[in-house]
Amino acid sequence: MSEELVLYTNPMSRGRIARWMLEETGVPYRTEIMTFGNTMKGADYLAVNPMGKVPAIRHRDTIVTECAAICAYLADTFPEKELAPRPEERGPYYRWMFFAAGPLESAVTNRALGFVTPAEKARMAGYGSFGDVMDTLEKAVTEKPFIAGDRFTAADVYVGSHIGWGLGIGAIEKRPAFVDYAARVANREGYRRATMLDDEAMKAMQAA
């Protein structure tokens, strides 16, 4: 299986999200550490992801890029791990995973870059305003123990990663609901294993 499932990543990237998701599945995989502006832009990797960005996974003959897609794909491919709700219960699961992939990531990235959408242009931005996104997210993480209901799913990997990252760099307001949710979803063995592996990979890169 380790030869059938490969993670292309860098420990200083969104690849940490994909690593966490893989560790939640518990399925063996092989890791290829890619370097910015070097192997990521090399011909071999561009054949995997023409964007020259990480993460990506290769599962047998299937290549998946984009973190939300990777999380959803792995949850569906390994249903015995129960990281996705039953199909008839997936409304909130899809809603909040792709809310994070769209409005949340755009709003937080723009804020981190110092870009503020002019009020008169807010309708042109997919997320409207940063305040709207934060208020909507706060409500989502307080209604249930987890983002899609009463149990942890792949959507928590994705949403939780965004909230944890945003809190860490100051791009998401430290509202109690966000801090509590981030701590709750990170209190998992899969998260701890993924963090350890990426921290070790980062140290190895820095020592090289």
Sequence and secondary structure as in RCSB ss.txt:
>XXXX:A:sequence
MSEELVLYTNPMSRGRIARWMLEETGVPYRTEIMTFGNTMKGADYLAVNPMGKVPAIRHRDTIVTECAAICAYLA
DTFPEKELAPRPEERGPYYRWMFFAAGPLESAVTNRALGFVTPAEKARMAGYGSFGDVMDTLEKAVTEKPFIAGD
RFTAADVYVGSHIGWGLGIGAIEKRPAFVDYAARVANREGYRRATMLDDEAMKAMQAA
>XXXX:A:secstr
 TTTEEEEE TTSTHHHHHHHHHHHT   EEEE  TTTGGGSHHHHTT TT  S EEEETTEEEESHHHHHHHHH
HH GGG  S  GGG HHHHHHHHHIIIIIHHHHHHHHTT    GGGGGGSTT  HHHHHHHHHHHHHHSSBTTBS
S  HHHHHHHHHHHHHHHHTSS   HHHHHHHHHHH SHHHHHHHHHHHHHHHHHHH 
